[in-house]
Amino acid sequence: MTAFQEQTRDYLKRHHPNSDEFHQAVREVYDDIASLYRKHRHYRDWNIAERMMEPDRIIRFRVCWEDDKGRVQVNRGWRVQFNNVLGAYKGGIRFHPSVNESVLKFLGFEQCFKNALTGLPMGGGKGGADFDPKGRSEREIMRFCQAYMQELFHHIEPQVDVPAGDIHVGSREIGYLYGHYLKLTHRWEGVLTGKSPNFGGSCGRTEATGFGVVYFLKDMLEAHDHELEGKRVMISGAGTVALYAAKKCIAEGASVITLSDSGGTLVFRDGLTEEEWDSLYRLKLEDHGELRDAEHGTFHQSRQPWTLVKGTIALPCATENEIDDKAMKHMLENGLVALCEGANMPLTRDARERLLRDNIPYGPGKAANAGGVAVSGLERSQNAALQSWSLNTVDSLLGEIMVDIHKRCIENVDRQNGVYPYSKGANIYGFRRLADAMVSYGIK
């Protein structure tokens, strides 16, 4: 461990205790940029390393709402405005019982690098609440969204902070949030992205993250003399990212053999068909059901895809730290040729280190799943111009952005035993873009 890495670890322990997810995210980046930081004295002179670890501000608030039985419920809400040197804060809102300040700091930190990679003028932020929508009625979800926005609206504006959706915050929830913002402010403006195209949203936003993962995967495979067609693809998750990644994989001739949710994994030995995909879309995204009730495939209770089947491609699209070292070892021993992250930081630190040692193509989430925030950026452009672009236009622009992100991931690194170190390349590019802006601004 270098002196810089030791200083980073000690700083995090001292100033951000009990924030394991945040520590993991920062250390993964700073391990990759250590030599760059040592070579460039002006980064050290302006103390960029410490400044970049600290969010601009963390806003925490109480969210009180009434359930269907008339009982007053209390949740905790946050907005982490991490860094705005490249543009207004941009990042999703997550509703999940696991949400806490550490998780949101890690997500906000990652978002800064992800947004930098898109080339669009966006800073990084993240927000959410420890609200669990499972088992709640639609009216309860609406009332919670309204209560959350009642506090959040004080802190967001189109040129200040533009939230979007994330886990358990889809177009329905964005609609409730935006409707209450309109009621409070009387201003129709692009202060949220992920809206329905019917009232200012962008065509293709729902598909963007999942499609973008596959666009990046195809470029990554092509750079290493592989192709997606014919590959057996393991996917975790069954939300919009996982389902649209599966849809695009099917269109590209790959066999999608798994999807999963919190209850277990659904296996398709011969590959998921388009008709089966349609059925799962209705089950998960329209009826908000569970995979155990799926009409097709074989459901395995409380199992993850990674040790259940043998696949050549892994697309973790569920949540952070879902793949541990044991699961990674199993996949590598069973013919894994590439992994692309649809979720943010889905590998534990040990699993990531094992994957890097085995030196197979690895697309980190800050690059591979940047398609969603990229189209959110395009939605902001459409809102500002009072325009609405076609699905074909948006998808074409998304494809171009993902090609550019792939190029940025490899422009500062050389192949190692024939394989590009994408994670290191993404971290170096993002760090340099952020750090150079911070130096230009002086002490901000």
BELWOFEN-V892329 format. One record per residue. N is the residue number from 1. PSI is psi in whole degrees, -180 to 180 (999 if undefined). OMEGA is omega in radians with two decimals (999 if undefined). NEAR is the number of other C-alpha atoms within 10 Angstrom. Layout:
N/PSI/OMEGA/NEAR ; N/PSI/OMEGA/NEAR
This chain:
1/130/-3.14/6 ; 2/167/3.10/10 ; 3/-39/3.13/9 ; 4/-43/3.13/17 ; 5/-38/3.08/16 ; 6/-42/3.12/12 ; 7/-40/3.11/13 ; 8/-48/-3.14/20 ; 9/-45/-3.11/16 ; 10/-39/3.13/12 ; 11/-44/-3.13/15 ; 12/-42/3.13/22 ; 13/-38/-3.07/14 ; 14/-44/-3.01/10 ; 15/-17/3.14/11 ; 16/62/3.13/16 ; 17/156/3.08/12 ; 18/38/-3.14/13 ; 19/62/-3.00/18 ; 20/-43/-3.12/14 ; 21/-41/3.13/19 ; 22/-43/3.10/23 ; 23/-46/-3.10/21 ; 24/-45/-3.11/16 ; 25/-45/-3.11/19 ; 26/-45/-3.08/19 ; 27/-35/3.10/17 ; 28/-41/3.12/17 ; 29/-48/-3.02/20 ; 30/-26/3.00/21 ; 31/-38/-3.08/16 ; 32/-27/-3.07/18 ; 33/8/-3.06/22 ; 34/-48/-3.10/16 ; 35/-37/3.09/12 ; 36/-44/-3.12/14 ; 37/-38/-3.14/20 ; 38/-34/-3.07/12 ; 39/-27/-3.02/10 ; 40/100/-3.04/10 ; 41/-33/-3.08/11 ; 42/-27/3.04/14 ; 43/-41/3.13/18 ; 44/-39/-3.14/13 ; 45/-34/3.14/9 ; 46/8/3.07/15 ; 47/47/-3.06/15 ; 48/-37/-3.05/19 ; 49/-50/-3.14/19 ; 50/-40/-3.11/13 ; 51/-37/-3.10/15 ; 52/-23/3.11/18 ; 53/-20/-3.04/21 ; 54/125/3.05/16 ; 55/149/3.05/17 ; 56/-43/3.07/14 ; 57/154/3.04/12 ; 58/120/-3.11/17 ; 59/123/3.14/14 ; 60/140/-3.11/17 ; 61/159/3.08/14 ; 62/139/3.09/14 ; 63/108/3.14/23 ; 64/135/-3.12/18 ; 65/166/-3.06/20 ; 66/129/3.13/15 ; 67/-179/-3.05/16 ; 68/-16/3.13/12 ; 69/8/3.10/7 ; 70/10/3.14/8 ; 71/140/3.13/9 ; 72/125/3.13/10 ; 73/151/-3.13/12 ; 74/128/3.02/14 ; 75/170/3.11/17 ; 76/132/3.13/17 ; 77/154/-3.13/27 ; 78/158/2.82/25 ; 79/119/3.10/27 ; 80/109/3.07/25 ; 81/97/-2.88/28 ; 82/-53/-3.05/29 ; 83/129/-3.09/27 ; 84/26/-3.11/22 ; 85/-22/-3.14/21 ; 86/-3/-3.14/19 ; 87/-177/3.11/17 ; 88/148/3.09/22 ; 89/136/-3.10/29 ; 90/125/3.13/31 ; 91/162/-2.95/34 ; 92/174/3.02/26 ; 93/129/-3.11/24 ; 94/130/3.02/24 ; 95/110/-3.12/21 ; 96/144/-3.12/18 ; 97/-18/3.14/14 ; 98/-5/-3.09/12 ; 99/130/3.03/19 ; 100/-179/-3.04/17 ; 101/-37/3.13/23 ; 102/-46/3.14/17 ; 103/-43/-3.09/20 ; 104/-32/3.04/28 ; 105/-44/3.11/29 ; 106/-44/-3.13/25 ; 107/-39/3.11/25 ; 108/-41/3.10/28 ; 109/-49/3.11/26 ; 110/-37/-3.09/26 ; 111/-34/3.11/28 ; 112/-44/-3.11/28 ; 113/-40/3.11/25 ; 114/-48/-3.11/29 ; 115/-34/3.08/28 ; 116/-38/-3.12/27 ; 117/-28/-3.12/27 ; 118/-23/-3.05/26 ; 119/-2/-3.14/16 ; 120/156/-3.10/15 ; 121/82/-3.10/15 ; 122/133/2.97/27 ; 123/-172/-3.07/27 ; 124/138/3.07/31 ; 125/173/3.10/34 ; 126/154/3.13/32 ; 127/179/3.11/31 ; 128/-167/-3.12/28 ; 129/158/3.14/26 ; 130/33/3.12/18 ; 131/134/3.10/22 ; 132/109/-3.10/15 ; 133/-11/-3.11/16 ; 134/131/-3.14/12 ; 135/-2/3.13/9 ; 136/147/3.10/12 ; 137/166/3.13/12 ; 138/-37/3.11/13 ; 139/-36/3.10/12 ; 140/-42/3.10/17 ; 141/-41/3.10/21 ; 142/-47/-3.11/20 ; 143/-36/3.10/20 ; 144/-45/3.12/26 ; 145/-42/3.14/24 ; 146/-40/3.12/23 ; 147/-38/3.11/20 ; 148/-45/-3.14/24 ; 149/-28/3.12/22 ; 150/-32/3.10/17 ; 151/-40/-3.03/16 ; 152/-32/-2.97/22 ; 153/-21/3.10/18 ; 154/-20/-2.93/11 ; 155/3/-3.07/13 ; 156/144/3.04/19 ; 157/160/-3.08/16 ; 158/-29/3.12/17 ; 159/12/3.14/12 ; 160/-58/-3.07/15 ; 161/124/-3.07/25 ; 162/93/3.14/26 ; 163/168/3.08/28 ; 164/-167/3.12/24 ; 165/171/3.07/27 ; 166/-150/-3.12/21 ; 167/127/3.13/16 ; 168/15/3.01/17 ; 169/93/3.13/21 ; 170/-160/-3.07/20 ; 171/-33/3.10/19 ; 172/-50/-3.11/17 ; 173/-39/3.09/22 ; 174/-38/3.09/23 ; 175/-45/3.11/20 ; 176/-43/3.14/18 ; 177/-45/-3.09/25 ; 178/-38/3.10/24 ; 179/-40/3.14/16 ; 180/-34/3.05/21 ; 181/-44/3.10/23 ; 182/-42/-3.14/13 ; 183/-39/-3.08/12 ; 184/-36/-2.98/13 ; 185/-20/-3.05/10 ; 186/26/-3.12/10 ; 187/121/3.03/10 ; 188/107/-3.07/14 ; 189/165/-3.05/16 ; 190/62/-3.09/22 ; 191/-12/3.04/20 ; 192/147/2.98/27 ; 193/165/-3.01/29 ; 194/13/3.12/29 ; 195/164/3.02/27 ; 196/142/3.05/17 ; 197/-17/3.12/15 ; 198/-24/3.13/9 ; 199/55/2.97/12 ; 200/-2/3.09/21 ; 201/170/-3.12/24 ; 202/136/2.93/28 ; 203/142/3.07/24 ; 204/-3/-3.13/23 ; 205/-40/-3.12/28 ; 206/-40/-3.10/22 ; 207/-18/-2.81/21 ; 208/-45/-3.08/26 ; 209/-48/3.14/28 ; 210/-45/3.10/30 ; 211/-42/-3.12/31 ; 212/-38/3.09/30 ; 213/-43/-3.09/32 ; 214/-36/3.06/27 ; 215/-45/3.12/24 ; 216/-43/3.13/25 ; 217/-45/-3.14/27 ; 218/-44/3.11/18 ; 219/-40/-3.13/18 ; 220/-44/3.11/27 ; 221/-43/-3.13/17 ; 222/-37/3.13/12 ; 223/-15/-3.12/15 ; 224/25/3.03/14 ; 225/35/3.00/8 ; 226/168/2.99/14 ; 227/156/-3.08/17 ; 228/-34/-3.09/22 ; 229/130/3.10/14 ; 230/-10/-3.13/14 ; 231/150/3.06/19 ; 232/119/-2.96/24 ; 233/123/3.03/26 ; 234/125/3.12/28 ; 235/134/3.00/31 ; 236/154/-3.09/30 ; 237/164/3.08/24 ; 238/27/3.04/27 ; 239/-162/-3.06/23 ; 240/-40/-3.11/21 ; 241/-51/-3.10/29 ; 242/-46/-3.07/25 ; 243/-41/-3.13/25 ; 244/-27/2.97/23 ; 245/-42/3.10/27 ; 246/-44/-3.13/31 ; 247/-44/-3.13/22 ; 248/-37/3.09/19 ; 249/-43/3.12/27 ; 250/-44/-3.14/21 ; 251/-28/-3.12/13 ; 252/5/3.06/16 ; 253/12/3.09/14 ; 254/163/3.09/21 ; 255/113/3.08/25 ; 256/118/-3.01/27 ; 257/-9/3.10/24 ; 258/152/2.81/31 ; 259/161/-3.10/31 ; 260/161/2.94/29 ; 261/-169/-3.05/20 ; 262/-18/-3.13/15 ; 263/-22/-3.11/15 ; 264/-162/-3.03/20 ; 265/138/3.07/27 ; 266/123/-3.05/26 ; 267/135/3.06/22 ; 268/95/-3.02/20 ; 269/-36/-3.11/15 ; 270/9/3.12/11 ; 271/141/3.12/17 ; 272/133/3.10/22 ; 273/167/3.11/18 ; 274/-39/3.13/13 ; 275/-41/3.10/10 ; 276/-36/3.08/15 ; 277/-45/3.13/17 ; 278/-42/3.13/12 ; 279/-42/3.13/14 ; 280/-35/3.08/24 ; 281/-47/3.13/19 ; 282/-43/-3.10/12 ; 283/-48/-2.99/18 ; 284/-43/-2.99/19 ; 285/-21/3.10/14 ; 286/-46/-3.11/9 ; 287/-9/-3.14/10 ; 288/42/-3.13/13 ; 289/-167/-3.10/15 ; 290/151/-3.08/16 ; 291/-26/3.12/25 ; 292/-19/-3.14/18 ; 293/9/-3.12/11 ; 294/147/-3.13/16 ; 295/-18/-3.04/12 ; 296/163/3.13/18 ; 297/175/3.12/20 ; 298/121/-3.07/15 ; 299/134/3.12/21 ; 300/108/-3.07/17 ; 301/133/3.01/15 ; 302/27/3.11/11 ; 303/150/3.02/16 ; 304/158/-3.10/24 ; 305/-32/-2.82/26 ; 306/-31/3.12/24 ; 307/8/-3.06/16 ; 308/-34/-3.09/16 ; 309/170/3.06/17 ; 310/123/3.12/21 ; 311/162/3.14/25 ; 312/-22/3.13/18 ; 313/137/3.06/23 ; 314/129/3.07/24 ; 315/86/3.08/27 ; 316/116/-3.05/30 ; 317/22/-3.05/32 ; 318/-75/-3.02/24 ; 319/178/-3.09/17 ; 320/147/3.04/16 ; 321/35/-3.13/17 ; 322/-20/3.13/18 ; 323/116/3.12/22 ; 324/-179/-3.06/17 ; 325/-39/-3.14/17 ; 326/-45/3.13/13 ; 327/-40/3.13/18 ; 328/-43/3.12/22 ; 329/-43/-3.14/17 ; 330/-45/-3.12/16 ; 331/-43/-3.12/23 ; 332/-36/3.12/18 ; 333/-13/-3.09/10 ; 334/30/2.91/14 ; 335/21/3.10/12 ; 336/131/3.14/21 ; 337/-16/3.12/18 ; 338/152/3.08/23 ; 339/132/3.08/23 ; 340/134/-3.05/24 ; 341/114/2.99/25 ; 342/-23/3.06/34 ; 343/169/3.09/27 ; 344/122/3.10/22 ; 345/55/-3.12/26 ; 346/-8/3.14/22 ; 347/136/2.97/23 ; 348/165/-3.12/18 ; 349/-41/3.13/18 ; 350/-41/3.13/14 ; 351/-41/3.13/20 ; 352/-43/3.14/21 ; 353/-39/3.11/15 ; 354/-43/3.13/17 ; 355/-43/3.14/21 ; 356/-37/3.10/14 ; 357/-37/-3.13/9 ; 358/-15/2.96/11 ; 359/52/2.97/17 ; 360/158/-3.13/20 ; 361/128/-3.04/24 ; 362/114/3.12/24 ; 363/108/-3.11/26 ; 364/153/-3.06/29 ; 365/-37/-3.09/23 ; 366/-20/3.06/27 ; 367/-52/-2.99/31 ; 368/-35/-3.10/32 ; 369/23/-3.14/29 ; 370/-4/-3.11/30 ; 371/-34/-3.13/32 ; 372/-50/-3.12/28 ; 373/-27/3.07/26 ; 374/-45/3.12/26 ; 375/-28/2.98/28 ; 376/-40/3.06/28 ; 377/-40/3.09/21 ; 378/-34/3.07/22 ; 379/-40/3.09/28 ; 380/-41/3.12/22 ; 381/-42/3.12/15 ; 382/-42/3.12/17 ; 383/-43/-3.11/21 ; 384/-34/-3.12/12 ; 385/0/-3.08/9 ; 386/47/-3.14/11 ; 387/164/3.04/11 ; 388/119/-3.07/18 ; 389/155/-3.12/15 ; 390/161/3.10/11 ; 391/-42/-3.14/13 ; 392/-40/3.12/11 ; 393/-47/-3.11/11 ; 394/-43/-3.12/20 ; 395/-37/3.09/20 ; 396/-43/3.11/11 ; 397/-39/3.09/15 ; 398/-46/3.12/26 ; 399/-41/3.13/18 ; 400/-41/3.14/13 ; 401/-42/-3.13/23 ; 402/-35/3.04/27 ; 403/-44/3.14/18 ; 404/-40/3.11/15 ; 405/-42/3.10/24 ; 406/-43/3.13/25 ; 407/-41/-3.12/17 ; 408/-29/-3.14/21 ; 409/-21/-3.07/24 ; 410/-2/-3.04/19 ; 411/-21/-3.10/14 ; 412/10/-3.10/15 ; 413/157/3.05/17 ; 414/159/3.07/13 ; 415/144/3.04/10 ; 416/110/-3.04/10 ; 417/41/3.05/8 ; 418/-3/-3.06/12 ; 419/133/3.07/15 ; 420/133/3.05/23 ; 421/81/-3.02/22 ; 422/-39/-3.09/26 ; 423/-46/3.12/22 ; 424/-42/3.13/21 ; 425/-41/3.12/24 ; 426/-42/-3.12/31 ; 427/-40/3.12/26 ; 428/-46/-3.13/26 ; 429/-49/-3.12/22 ; 430/-43/-3.13/26 ; 431/-46/-3.10/25 ; 432/-41/-3.12/17 ; 433/-44/3.12/16 ; 434/-47/-3.07/21 ; 435/-41/-3.14/22 ; 436/-38/3.08/14 ; 437/-41/-3.14/14 ; 438/-40/3.09/22 ; 439/-42/-3.12/16 ; 440/-34/-3.11/10 ; 441/-12/-3.03/10 ; 442/-149/-3.13/8 ; 443/110/-3.09/10 ; 444/999/999/9
